Amino acid sequence: MEQISVNSLKTAKVSTAGPGATLFEVAEVMVANRYSCVLIEAEGCPLGILTERDVVGLLLKTQVDARLLERPV
């Protein structure tokens, strides 16, 4: 079987947000760019990844409380 490197599969364009960005701001970027996740970083260091699954899980857990969309991620 042929070996495939992860470098050949990676996405070249990555969207990032700072830890102070709101969920609404990050969700807008995700929808506008058709991204399923956004890298959360501070000073060039990755802190984590916010995924569609994270957003949907939060909305279900909180019964879609719109105020959460304005809180920092």
N, C-alpha and C positions, 0 to 999 in steps of 0.2 A: 504494500500500500504506500502511496506517495505521501511524504511528509509535507504538511502545510504549515507555514509559519504564521503566528498570530499577527505579525507585522503586515502580512498581505491581506488580512481580514479587517484590520482596525479601521475605524472611521477617522478620516483626516480632520474634519471640522467638528470641533467639540464646543459646546456651549457651557459657560461657567457662570456662577453667581456667588456673591459673597454671603456670609452667614447672616447678615442683616437684611437680606432681600426678603420680601414677603412671599408667601405662598402664591398669592395672586400674580405677582410679577413673574415668578418663575413659571407658573402655569401658562401665562400668556406667551412666554418664549417657547415653551414646549409645544403649544398648539400652533403658533405661527410658523415654526420651523419643522413641525412634524417629528419632534424628538420624543423619545420615550423616557429620557432621563437627562438630568443636568448635573454636572460636577459642581459641588460646593467647595470653594477654596478660599483661603485667606493668605495674602502675601505670597502667592504662587505655590502654596502647599495644599494638596487635596485634604479636605476634611471629611468628605463623604459623597454619596451620590443620592440625589432625590429622584425617585422613579415614579412612573405612572401608578404602580401598585401602592407605593407609599401614599400618594394623594388620594386614591380611591379608598384605601383602608381607613385613612383619617376621616374622610367624609362620611363613610358608613358608621364609623365608631361614634362620631359626634352628631349623627343625624343631620348632616349638611348644615351646620351652623355657619352662616356666611361671614360672621365676624372673624372666624379662623383664617380666612383668606387674607386678612390684613396683618397677621402676626408674622414675625420673622421666622424663616425656616431654620 
